[in-house]
Amino acid sequence: MSHMERSIKHVSLAEALTQGPPPPGNLAVPIFAHGSLAVELYTPKGHDPQKPHTRDEIYFVARGRGRFFDGAKLNGVEAGSFIFVPAGRPHHFESFSDDFAVWVAFYGPEGGEAHSM
């Protein structure tokens, strides 16, 4: 298939928020997948119970604010924040607002990609 035959995918935050709830065994709602990329919308309520993941991931905070524990310290996050978490690294959100929502994208091989930057 040529690159011209593939479709562009656009999903607004409002549309993604109507896609819930997450499927059994998942904390976030799957929104899009392509190759190794899996994009989900995560809207934790009250507590963030997530465990380290087997693939690299990135978060984009879509709305709200809170604090992100990176395994060593807490960092303030708000709409527009970007977070990279390497595979296997403990992390979670804390003290987040009721409207907190983050796009999360998992990608690459199990165990994460080779280091760069």
Salt bridges, closest charged atoms under 4 A:
GLU57 OE2 - HIS53 NE2 3.35
GLU57 OE2 - HIS91 NE2 3.05
ASP70 OD2 - LYS73 NZ 3.61
GLU78 OE1 - ARG65 NH2 2.58
GLU94 OE2 - HIS92 NE2 2.72
